[in-house]
């Protein structure tokens, strides 16, 4: 398994970048939304992050790991 990379050699030439947090609006909040509310105040952290694998010396993302937070701990839930 090459973790979403095209070859095993590609895995040797990547570095992990910092995590990217994800924000959004939970469905229950959308259902209660009133146009008088400030829409910026209903945006919440979604409880998961993406950690990109970048090519050494490049901004190009080769692959990523998706981590969800459950019970205060992060668990890997996807890779691509």
Secondary structure, 3 states (H helix, E strand, C coil): CCCCCCCHHHHHCEEEEEEEEEEECCHHHHHHCCCCCCHHHHCEEEEEEEEEEEECCCCCEEEEEEEEEECCEEEEEEEC
